[in-house]
Amino acid sequence: MKPRQPRHNSNSADTKNDTSWEKVATWYDEHLEEDADTYQAKVILPNLTRILALTGTERVLDLGCGQGFFARQFAIGARNLIGADLSSSLITYAKERSGGTRITYYVADAQKLSFARDASFDIVYCVLALQNMERLPEVVAEAKRVLTQNGRFIFVLNHPAFRIPKRSMWGWDEGSKTQFRRLDSYLSSSQEKIDMSPGATKATYTVSFHRSMQDYTKALRAAGFAVVRLEEWISHKKSQAGPRMKAEDRARKEFPLFLCIEAVALGGKMSV
């Protein structure tokens, strides 16, 4: 398929787009829209729909909205919904795919949402994007600023205990016929370049940041949030018939792919 060329005509709050996802915007848009069997569609969307439980009265911010896949799903159930992302190309795709909806999109840095007033949202959600943002404390503090008291901050991550970029992998124990998860580190924070086009002549990289679960909870506490929910979500996929099928399927049920945390905005800030 010939890549589409995005038009850069988005609303802009902070117009610089120095995000590694700018380079893979076309691939990401096509991946979500043309593959009906993605984790976003089959695992994250139904679980997030259940947790959000929108009533039509909430003011909602999709932080790191990408090309608007989730924003379009939730716009009907929200009083109003705004999407923000640092990639101008992804915002362009989001606007193109959201025709006829009331969603407003901004090109904006997650740590400086200059379009948003204090306490202007009831819910902020962030799907598979917080792990790509370098300044976690600043982003969490900004989410707190734009939320009402008792507002909800919900984010989904590649599970930081089991999916550590370049430091975790599947292994196979022939003796016990067991597929296991190997971890080479966990507590140490790290930054890795991820090749989004393996096998291609020229590599295209995004950047991912690994943090432990306590890194996230400490940032939430310091900003004035209280964690009220933690869920771990497994893959929906099944292995094809073969000698390792049962072991692979068993491992999928034991090692979750995603971590979802919900935190509530309290008054003031707390010490770490």
C-alpha positions in Angstrom: 0.0 0.0 0.0 1.3 3.4 -0.9 1.6 5.6 2.3 -0.7 8.6 2.5 1.0 11.9 2.9 -0.6 13.8 5.9 -1.6 17.4 5.6 -0.3 19.5 8.4 -3.4 21.6 9.2 -4.1 20.7 12.8 -5.0 23.0 15.7 -1.7 23.6 17.5 -1.1 24.4 21.1 2.6 23.5 21.2 3.6 23.0 17.5 6.9 21.2 17.8 6.6 17.5 17.0 9.8 16.0 18.2 8.3 12.6 18.9 9.6 9.4 17.4 6.1 8.4 16.5 5.9 11.2 13.9 8.1 9.0 11.7 5.7 6.0 11.8 2.4 7.9 11.8 1.3 6.4 8.4 2.1 2.8 9.5 0.4 3.2 12.9 -2.8 4.7 11.3 -3.0 1.8 8.8 -2.2 -0.8 11.4 -5.2 0.2 13.6 -7.6 0.8 10.8 -6.9 -2.1 8.5 -6.2 -4.9 11.1 -9.3 -5.9 13.0 -7.4 -8.3 15.3 -5.2 -5.7 17.1 -4.7 -5.7 20.9 -6.1 -2.2 20.8 -9.4 -3.5 19.4 -9.7 -6.9 21.1 -8.1 -6.4 24.5 -7.8 -2.7 25.4 -11.0 -1.2 23.9 -13.5 -3.5 25.7 -11.7 -3.3 29.0 -11.4 0.5 28.8 -15.0 0.9 27.8 -16.0 -1.0 31.0 -13.7 1.1 33.2 -14.7 4.5 31.7 -18.4 3.7 32.0 -19.3 7.0 30.3 -22.7 8.5 31.1 -22.7 11.3 28.6 -21.9 14.0 31.2 -18.1 13.7 31.4 -15.6 16.1 29.8 -12.9 13.7 28.6 -9.3 14.2 27.4 -7.5 11.5 25.3 -3.9 12.2 26.1 -1.5 10.9 23.5 -4.5 10.2 21.3 -2.5 9.1 18.2 -4.8 8.9 15.1 -7.9 9.0 17.2 -8.8 5.3 17.4 -10.1 5.4 21.0 -11.4 9.0 20.8 -13.8 8.0 18.1 -15.0 5.0 20.2 -15.7 7.1 23.2 -16.9 10.4 21.8 -20.6 9.3 21.7 -20.6 8.6 25.4 -18.9 11.8 26.5 -20.3 15.3 27.0 -17.3 16.5 25.0 -14.0 14.8 24.1 -10.7 16.4 23.2 -7.7 14.5 21.8 -4.1 15.7 22.2 -0.9 14.3 20.7 2.6 15.7 19.9 2.7 14.2 16.4 1.1 16.6 13.9 0.8 13.8 11.4 -1.2 11.6 13.7 -3.4 14.5 14.6 -4.0 15.1 10.9 -5.1 11.4 10.5 -7.3 11.7 13.6 -9.1 14.7 12.1 -9.5 13.0 8.8 -11.0 9.9 10.3 -13.2 11.8 12.8 -15.3 13.7 10.3 -18.9 14.2 11.5 -17.9 13.9 15.2 -17.6 16.6 17.8 -14.1 15.7 18.8 -11.5 18.6 19.0 -7.9 17.7 18.4 -4.7 19.6 19.4 -1.1 19.1 18.6 0.3 19.5 22.1 3.0 18.3 24.5 1.6 16.2 27.3 3.6 18.1 29.9 2.2 21.5 28.7 -1.4 21.3 27.7 -1.7 25.1 27.0 -5.2 24.7 25.4 -6.6 23.4 28.7 -7.7 25.4 31.7 -7.2 24.1 35.3 -9.9 21.6 36.3 -11.4 21.4 32.9 -11.8 17.7 32.5 -13.5 14.9 34.5 -11.5 12.1 32.9 -8.0 11.9 31.4 -7.1 8.6 29.8 -3.8 7.6 28.1 -3.4 4.4 26.1 0.1 3.0 25.4 1.5 6.5 25.3 2.8 7.3 28.8 5.6 4.8 28.2 6.8 6.8 25.2 7.0 10.1 27.2 10.3 11.0 28.7 9.2 13.3 31.6 6.8 11.2 33.6 6.5 13.4 36.7 5.7 16.5 34.6 3.1 14.7 32.5 1.4 13.3 35.6 1.4 16.7 37.2 -0.1 18.2 34.1 -2.9 15.6 34.1 -3.6 16.5 37.7 -3.8 20.2 36.8 -6.4 19.8 34.1 -8.6 17.4 36.1 -11.3 18.4 38.5 -11.0 17.3 42.1 -11.9 13.6 42.2 -11.3 13.5 38.5 -10.0 10.2 37.0 -6.7 9.6 35.4 -6.7 6.2 33.6 -3.7 4.9 31.7 -2.7 1.7 30.0 0.9 0.5 29.6 2.7 -2.4 28.1 3.1 -4.3 31.4 6.3 -2.9 32.9 7.0 -6.1 34.9 6.9 -8.5 31.9 7.4 -6.4 28.8 10.7 -4.6 29.3 12.2 -3.3 26.1 15.2 -5.4 25.1 15.4 -6.9 28.6 12.6 -9.5 28.5 11.8 -12.3 26.2 10.2 -15.7 25.9 12.1 -18.8 26.7 11.5 -22.6 26.4 12.4 -25.3 28.9 12.6 -28.5 27.0 12.7 -30.7 30.1 9.4 -29.5 31.5 7.9 -28.4 28.2 7.2 -25.0 29.6 7.3 -21.6 28.0 8.6 -19.1 30.5 9.2 -15.3 30.6 12.9 -14.3 31.0 13.6 -10.9 32.6 17.1 -9.5 32.6 16.2 -6.4 34.7 13.2 -4.7 36.1 13.9 -2.0 38.7 16.4 0.0 36.6 14.8 2.6 34.4 15.9 2.5 30.8 15.4 4.1 27.4 15.4 2.1 24.2 15.1 2.6 20.5 12.6 0.2 19.0 12.9 -0.8 15.4 9.4 -0.5 14.0 10.4 -2.0 10.6 12.5 -5.1 11.3 13.8 -6.6 8.1 13.5 -3.4 6.1 16.4 -1.8 4.3 16.3 1.3 6.5 15.3 1.0 10.1 12.6 3.3 11.6 12.8 3.8 15.3 10.5 4.9 18.1 11.7 5.5 21.7 10.3 3.7 24.7 11.0 4.3 28.4 10.9 1.5 30.9 9.9 2.3 34.5 9.0 0.1 37.4 5.5 0.0 38.8 6.7 2.0 41.8 8.0 4.7 39.5 4.5 5.2 38.3 2.9 5.1 41.7 5.5 7.5 43.2 4.8 10.0 40.4 1.1 9.7 41.0 1.4 10.2 44.7 3.7 13.2 44.3 1.2 14.9 41.9 -1.7 14.3 44.3 -3.4 11.2 43.0 -4.6 8.1 44.8 -4.6 4.8 43.0 -8.0 3.2 43.1 -7.7 0.4 40.5 -5.0 -1.8 39.0 -5.8 -4.4 36.4 -3.6 -6.7 34.3 -4.9 -7.8 30.9 -3.9 -10.9 28.9 -3.7 -11.6 25.2 -6.7 -12.7 23.3 -4.7 -14.7 20.8 -4.4 -18.4 20.5 -1.5 -20.5 19.1 -1.7 -22.6 16.0 -1.6 -26.4 16.4 1.8 -27.6 17.2 4.0 -29.3 19.9 4.1 -26.0 21.9 0.6 -24.9 21.5 -0.7 -25.8 25.0 2.4 -24.3 26.7 2.2 -21.1 24.7 -1.5 -20.6 25.4 -0.9 -21.3 29.1 1.9 -18.8 29.2 -0.4 -16.1 27.6 -2.8 -16.5 30.5 -0.1 -16.3 33.1 1.9 -13.3 31.9 -0.3 -10.2 31.2 0.5 -8.0 28.2 -1.0 -4.8 29.6 -1.3 -2.9 32.9 -4.1 -0.5 33.6 -4.0 1.9 36.5 -6.8 4.3 37.5 -6.0 7.2 39.9 -8.2 9.8 41.4 -7.2 13.5 41.7 -7.1 14.6 45.4 -6.7 18.1 46.7 -3.1 19.4 46.8 0.1 17.4 46.4 1.7 14.7 48.6 5.3 13.9 49.5 6.9 10.9 47.7 
